[in-house]
Amino acid sequence: MSQEKVDRYKEQKANRKEIIEKEKRRKKLGRVGMWAALVVVVAGLAASIGISARNSHQRYLDSLPDYNRTSVVISDYTGVTATEADTVEQ
């Protein structure tokens, strides 16, 4: 039993540099993954806030009266002028 422990210790000591490098690499990948996840979450929140604000602004613009619709004004004006001409002639 103790010989197995000694052999395992010697193996760990011989490969200590590689083991430490693997641990550092694993920690670094973990940090990079966490930052990437954080960036994705923040970008998603920012996009949802931006889309919500845009939709709200668009609803506001749609609720304003539209004074640039000349087709309605022209058709109403022609109807008015036609009835005035008819009444003047009679």
C-alpha positions as CSV (number, residue, x, y, z in Angstrom):
1,M,0.0,0.0,0.0
2,S,2.7,2.5,0.9
3,Q,4.7,1.5,-2.1
4,E,1.8,2.5,-4.3
5,K,1.6,5.9,-2.6
6,V,5.3,6.4,-3.2
7,D,5.1,5.4,-6.8
8,R,2.1,7.7,-7.3
9,Y,3.9,10.6,-5.6
10,K,7.0,10.1,-7.8
11,E,4.8,10.1,-10.9
12,Q,3.1,13.3,-9.9
13,K,6.4,14.9,-9.1
14,A,7.8,13.9,-12.5
15,N,4.8,15.3,-14.3
16,R,4.2,18.3,-12.0
17,K,5.0,20.9,-14.7
18,E,2.6,19.4,-17.2
19,I,-0.1,19.0,-14.5
20,I,0.3,22.7,-13.5
21,E,0.1,23.8,-17.1
22,K,-3.1,21.8,-17.7
23,E,-4.7,23.3,-14.6
24,K,-3.7,26.8,-15.7
25,R,-5.1,26.1,-19.2
26,R,-8.4,24.8,-17.7
27,K,-8.8,27.9,-15.4
28,K,-8.1,30.2,-18.4
29,L,-10.6,28.5,-20.6
30,G,-13.1,28.7,-17.7
31,R,-12.6,32.4,-17.4
32,V,-12.8,33.0,-21.1
33,G,-16.0,31.0,-21.2
34,M,-17.5,32.9,-18.3
35,W,-16.6,36.2,-20.0
36,A,-18.1,35.1,-23.3
37,A,-21.3,34.1,-21.5
38,L,-21.5,37.4,-19.8
39,V,-21.0,39.3,-23.0
40,V,-23.8,37.3,-24.7
41,V,-26.2,38.0,-21.8
42,V,-25.4,41.7,-21.7
43,A,-25.7,42.0,-25.5
44,G,-29.1,40.2,-25.3
45,L,-30.3,42.5,-22.6
46,A,-29.2,45.6,-24.6
47,A,-30.8,44.3,-27.7
48,S,-34.1,43.6,-26.0
49,I,-34.1,47.1,-24.4
50,G,-33.3,48.7,-27.8
51,I,-36.0,46.7,-29.6
52,S,-38.5,47.6,-26.9
53,A,-37.6,51.3,-27.1
54,R,-37.8,51.3,-30.9
55,N,-41.2,49.6,-30.9
56,S,-42.5,52.1,-28.3
57,H,-41.2,55.0,-30.4
58,Q,-42.8,53.5,-33.5
59,R,-46.2,53.1,-31.7
60,Y,-45.9,56.8,-30.7
61,L,-45.2,57.9,-34.2
62,D,-48.1,55.9,-35.5
63,S,-50.4,57.5,-33.0
64,L,-49.6,61.0,-34.2
65,P,-52.0,62.5,-36.9
66,D,-50.7,62.3,-40.4
67,Y,-51.1,65.6,-42.2
68,N,-49.1,64.5,-45.3
69,R,-51.9,62.5,-46.8
70,T,-52.8,64.7,-49.7
71,S,-55.0,62.1,-51.4
72,V,-57.7,62.4,-48.7
73,V,-57.5,66.2,-48.8
74,I,-57.7,66.4,-52.6
75,S,-60.6,64.0,-52.8
76,D,-62.5,66.0,-50.1
77,Y,-61.7,69.2,-51.8
78,T,-62.9,68.0,-55.1
79,G,-66.2,66.9,-53.5
80,V,-66.6,70.4,-51.9
81,T,-65.9,72.2,-55.1
82,A,-68.3,70.0,-57.0
83,T,-71.1,70.6,-54.6
84,E,-70.4,74.4,-54.6
85,A,-70.5,74.5,-58.3
86,D,-73.8,72.6,-58.4
87,T,-75.4,74.9,-55.8
88,V,-74.2,78.1,-57.6
89,E,-75.6,76.9,-61.0
90,Q,-79.0,76.1,-59.5
